Amino acid sequence: MGLFDSIRGEFIDIIEWTDDSRDTIVWRFPRHDNEIKMGAKLVVRESQTAVFVNEGRIADVFQPGTYTLQTQNMPLLSTLKGWKYGFDSPFKAEVYFVTTRQFTDMKWGTQNPVIVRDPEFGMVRLRAFGAYAARVVDPAALLRELAGTDPQFRTEEVQEYLRRMIVGKLGSALATSGVPMLDLATQQEAIGVRLAGVLTEELKPVGIAVPTFVIENISLPPEVEQAIDTRSRMGIAGNLDQYTQFQAADALAAGASTPGSGVGEGMGLGLGMAAGQRMAAGLTPQPQPQPTAPAASPAPSAGPPPLPVEEQWFIGVDGTQQGPYDRAGLAGLVSAGTVARTTLIWKEGMSGWLPAGQVPDVSGLFGAVPPPLPPQA
């Protein structure tokens, strides 16, 4: 290398940055000990801003474009350097390139539940997660407040700061939205837009804006979700008696599908007894009519007589009356274990409540149910 090449290498002619990453917010031009040549080219690409810093003080800020560095287009740096009448010699200054595009791969989530007051369920713990986009709108403020002299300031260095601020604002946004918990899914977009505006205003001093905020999901604790599912099933089943029958039917179906459980045999016994009673009623011989003398035509009948009323049973469980149940339903409850020999039952015609094992019409249903195991040594 000749003497002139060595001297020429001490001066910087072109200042530019080609961003080959997806997470760099601020990048400092590697000047080292080289000096910037007066008249050098500064290339600022779209979605970039160049900031000149002199001895720790922010000077001129350049928007996208190509510039020839002269004292005329660096008024603040010229003032800091004391170039009152122009200056053509090389100079030293730090150049920071700031990315102004949107960073759309930012994630957020609540590590701990957010407690809100719901008009229907009272105090509820909510968890939420989603994504947001952030961008730099004031490069000078970002350098002063967050990046400092970091030669490469990345999104990971500011993401945790943004996440804490989001979680801090999320609770108040949900609490003041006036939306019931069950309707939050329909209002997630509106709440996200509102949070984006609040966060942008809060982050204005550090030069960052949040143009997009997305709530992907708001979830409840597992026990609350289970209670909601139970409440939904009760709403489908109707009143408490119908819900009890619904649970008994579920237990019978589950037991019948389990080999060796005895529930299927018990259910078959109950249904068989009910079918046998109906068959016996159909096979009972009916008295034959005796021939009589012809009589006048009878008056037209008003209709068939009413059907016989099937017996209705009531049971007492934990001090609560449940029922009524017909014979087949009672047999199913016995098979499922809901009605034991000590369970109090009653039907019309009985003087009072009696244990099921002491009622002759019911004690036979326990024949297919094995007694409890003897105590083990």
Phi, psi and omega in degrees: 000131181281176182296316182291325177295323179294318179293319181296327181290343179280351182245143180263126181260327184231130178241116180203169178216122173257107186283115178252016179239171179244004185228011181269124179265315181232135179226127180268130180295127185284081182280328185055233180262004180287154178255150179274127181284132175295128187096005178292161180267132174246120181249116178244113183279168176302146183067024175228158171219138179254132182237125177266132180237129180241116177050045176084358181248133180287130181251252187269149179240128184246130176275174182306137181152179177245129187233147168257115188288116177219166180297335182291324182259013174232063187296318182290317178296323178296322179292317180295324180279346181079029179274076183288328186242025179091159183203131184244357182275160177300155182218164179250133176197150176270137180241122178248128173264128182245128178280128181250006177284170179279136171261106190262357183260031180272128181249154176216159179189157180267116176292321178244150181297150175259124183270124177231160179259119181257138181296338183257320185254000182078218180284128184228139176264124183243144170242149181211156174207164181177206182218164178206164176245140179229149178210157179271125179248344178222089183301322181296317179295323178297317180294321181290318191265328187236304189289318182063228181259017178299123182290339178212099183264117186254168181295329182296338181281343181243350186294319180294322176299317179291322181297317179297321179292323179296313181296323179295328180270342184294317182300313180293327179293318179289322183290325182266002181287336181071017182259126176301156184301320182290346180254005183297327182299328181279349183244011183298322181294316180295320178294322178297318178297319180295318179294324179300317178294318180295316181293321178299319179293321181291327183269002181302320180296337179259006173080020181243143176236153177243092182287333183224134177224123185239128172262111182278325183200143172237119186241161180248163174300151182303322182292327178288320177297322178294320178295322178294320177298318179296318179295323178295319179295321177295323178296325179287321183287331181104227184283180186294320180297317179295324179294322177297317177297324179295317177295319179297321179295321177297317180296320179296318180295320179292320180291322180295332181275357180258113181297138176080002181282340181082348182289321179297319179295319180295320179295321177296323178296315181296315180293324179295320178295318179295320179292323179296320178298319179292322179293318179297321178296329180282334182267354180296126181295138181260141178299137181277139179289140178273141179293139180228169179292148178303139180232173180295153181300128181292159178293143180304135181287149180283348180148173179292151179295158180294150178292148178297142181278123180283146183301143182240127183251145175239147180233156177244118182235119180054041178076011181241133178279132178230150180131189006277160176233141174279182185299316181294320178295320178296320178297322178296320178294325177295314180296324180282351180088000179292323178252119176255179180295334182268356180290132180285133178226163180201147170218168182299132181106341178275145183286338181188182180285137179225152173299143185300327180292344181261000180262116184304321182292344185247331185302330179294339180290340182275001181298327182270359181259119183294148178291166179293152179294146177292156178300139180270145180292000000 
